[in-house]
Amino acid sequence: MRRRGAVLLRLAVLLPLLLLTVAPGAAGVWLNLPASGTKCVSEEIQPNVVVLADYAVVHEGHDEGVIPTIAAKVTSPYGNTLHHKEHVTAGQFAFTTTEAGNYLACFWKDSGDKGVETSVSLDWKIGIAAKDWDSVAKKEKIEGVELELTKLEAAVQAIHENLLYLKTREAEMREVSERTNTRVAWFSIMSLGVCIVVSILQLWHLKSYFQKKKLI
């Protein structure tokens, strides 16, 4: 019993390190928006993954009451708009992915002094990092080591799903590469065939020309 408790305690201690090193999760980003133009950040995400993000204009360097506002737009890999806000200083977006690929979050200034750069903080959470573990603990009435083991199980499941997704993408890329190689091979064969036919036609034309001129 003591041995089992020691193992559980060790897993609970190692869990944060595991989440930080291998599990897909949170990322804090600091964006410096140019005076004019757009700054974007993208993340490649697989389907059926929860995404939660908070963004806000950083007040440093701005006088109180004259904080510039920004516009934010989030799009899916196929160009569908998932979030769009204008004239805001802070916001949040949350969605569950339905498509695999790069999800793009873009920010730009829409008011204030256009000649001054504006900083935006973006807290981007994906998968298990976006899960409300406090609500899970209250709902399932778990705490302590048991809660940490639940987090560990979710992390392992997320890693497994991510590996399966990467395996699928690798198979797709390999298939595309093989198709491309096949097309290149056929194109090379066709090009060689055309060169041979053109060479034969040139020889025939030159022979006919020299025969007409009675040079041969």
LINNORUR-V539311 format. One record per residue. RES is the residue in one small letter. OMEGA is omega in whole degrees, -180 to 180 (NA if undefined). NEAR is the number of other C-alpha atoms within 12 Angstrom. D_CENTER is the distance of its C-alpha to the mean C-alpha in Angstrom with 2 decimals. Layout:
RES&OMEGA&NEAR&D_CENTER  RES&OMEGA&NEAR&D_CENTER
This chain:
m&178&7&44.55  r&180&8&44.18  r&179&9&42.14  r&179&11&39.74  g&179&13&39.43  a&178&13&38.75  v&179&15&35.97  l&179&22&34.35  l&179&19&34.74  r&177&17&33.18  l&180&25&30.13  a&179&25&29.88  v&-178&18&30.04  l&-176&19&27.46  l&-179&27&24.92  p&178&20&23.47  l&179&15&23.07  l&-179&23&21.31  l&-178&28&18.84  l&-172&17&18.16  t&-172&14&17.85  v&-174&20&16.24  a&174&30&14.90  p&-176&33&11.39  g&-170&32&12.36  a&176&26&13.07  a&177&25&12.34  g&-177&19&14.89  v&176&23&14.36  w&-177&22&17.39  l&173&26&17.17  n&-178&27&20.32  l&178&31&20.67  p&180&22&22.98  a&175&22&26.27  s&-178&20&25.10  g&-174&19&21.77  t&175&23&18.24  k&-175&29&15.69  c&173&26&11.99  v&-177&29&8.98  s&179&22&5.32  e&177&27&2.57  e&-174&24&1.54  i&177&32&4.98  q&-178&32&8.36  p&176&24&11.30  n&177&20&13.81  v&179&30&11.95  v&179&28&13.41  v&179&37&11.64  l&-178&32&14.17  a&174&32&14.31  d&177&27&17.43  y&-178&35&18.04  a&175&33&21.44  v&178&33&23.40  v&-173&25&24.96  h&-176&20&28.73  e&179&16&29.78  g&179&14&31.60  h&177&18&32.32  d&177&12&35.66  e&178&10&35.94  g&180&10&36.03  v&179&15&34.37  i&-178&28&30.74  p&177&35&28.67  t&-178&33&26.50  i&172&40&23.05  a&-179&32&21.09  a&179&38&17.60  k&179&32&15.55  v&-179&34&12.37  t&179&28&11.50  s&179&29&9.95  p&-180&23&8.93  y&174&16&12.74  g&178&16&13.68  n&-180&18&15.06  t&-179&19&15.73  l&-180&27&14.92  h&178&26&16.48  h&178&23&18.85  k&177&25&21.40  e&178&20&23.86  h&179&22&26.49  v&175&25&25.13  t&178&31&25.09  a&180&27&22.90  g&-179&27&20.91  q&173&26&18.66  f&-179&29&16.27  a&179&25&15.63  f&174&27&14.58  t&-175&24&13.96  t&177&28&11.33  t&-179&21&13.31  e&176&22&11.06  a&179&22&8.58  g&-178&23&5.83  n&174&23&3.75  y&-170&34&5.58  l&175&28&7.77  a&-177&40&10.48  c&-179&32&13.49  f&175&43&16.80  w&180&36&20.19  k&176&36&23.82  d&175&25&26.09  s&179&22&29.24  g&-179&23&31.10  d&-177&19&32.12  k&-179&18&30.04  g&-177&14&31.24  v&177&18&29.72  e&179&30&26.19  t&180&37&24.57  s&179&31&22.33  v&175&37&19.81  s&-178&28&18.60  l&177&32&15.36  d&-171&28&15.19  w&-179&32&11.82  k&-176&31&12.48  i&173&35&10.75  g&-175&36&12.95  i&178&31&16.28  a&180&28&15.87  a&-177&27&16.07  k&179&25&19.16  d&-176&17&22.55  w&176&23&24.47  d&178&17&27.63  s&178&13&27.90  v&-179&19&27.34  a&-180&20&30.07  k&-177&12&32.46  k&-177&12&31.92  e&178&13&32.41  k&178&14&34.90  i&180&18&33.46  e&176&19&33.35  g&-176&18&33.54  v&-179&23&32.84  e&177&21&32.25  l&179&26&29.41  e&177&28&27.89  l&176&27&28.25  t&176&26&26.54  k&179&33&23.54  l&179&30&23.75  e&178&21&23.94  a&179&27&20.85  a&179&31&18.97  v&179&22&20.35  q&179&20&19.47  a&179&28&15.80  i&179&24&15.86  h&180&17&17.80  e&179&23&15.51  n&178&26&12.51  l&177&18&14.97  l&178&16&16.11  y&179&22&12.75  l&178&19&12.42  k&178&15&16.06  t&179&16&15.64  r&179&19&13.05  e&178&14&15.53  a&179&14&18.35  e&180&14&16.93  m&178&14&16.38  r&179&14&19.86  e&178&14&21.38  v&179&14&20.14  s&180&14&21.46  e&178&14&24.72  r&180&14&25.19  t&179&14&24.68  n&178&14&27.14  t&180&14&29.60  r&179&14&29.51  v&179&14&30.03  a&179&14&32.92  w&179&14&34.55  f&178&14&34.17  s&178&14&35.83  i&179&14&38.62  m&179&14&39.18  s&178&14&39.29  l&178&14&41.79  g&179&14&43.83  v&179&14&43.97  c&179&14&45.08  i&180&14&47.81  v&179&14&49.05  v&179&14&49.16  s&178&14&51.05  i&179&14&53.56  l&178&14&54.09  q&178&14&54.66  l&179&14&57.20  w&-180&14&58.95  h&180&14&59.12  l&178&16&60.50  k&179&16&63.05  s&-179&15&64.21  y&-180&14&64.50  f&177&13&66.56  q&178&12&68.76  k&180&11&69.51  k&-180&10&70.41  k&177&9&72.48  l&177&10&70.82  i&NA&10&70.41
